[in-house]
Every structure is written in structure tokens, then in C-alpha cells.
């Protein structure tokens, strides 16, 4: 197995779990008819976190694999 692979695989798995959690929280948010200021603030925080995850995935997936055997 490649040396850098486990860390990247583990990080991707963690990000995937976090995305699933955020999606679940967002689904609950949108099921409500009325939203408090706290609800709206939390939704904005989740949206910001999703953007951060997207940026992190772009960085992770665009890095060349320097440990490649070829």
C-alpha cells in the first residue's frame, strides 16, 4: 500500500461522514416551517462548512501522488 494513501483515504471517509451529517441536519432544517435566528445561523454555518469541505476535496484530489510506483 502507498505510504500517503491511508491518511488520504481516512480523511476522505471522515469528510464523507461529515457531509452525510450536514445533509441530515439540513434536511431537518428544511422540514420546519419556521426558523429561529439560531436555526438560520446554524444553517449558514453548515453551508460554510460544506464550501470548506469542497475546497479541501479539490486540494486533496488535485495533488499529484508523489508516492506512485511509476
Residue pairs with C-beta under 8 A, 6 or more apart in sequence:
2 65
2 67
2 68
2 69
3 67
4 65
4 66
4 67
5 67
8 60
11 60
12 57
12 60
15 53
15 56
15 57
18 49
18 53
19 50
19 53
22 46
22 49
22 50
25 42
25 46
26 43
26 46
29 35
29 39
29 42
29 43
29 46
32 39
35 43
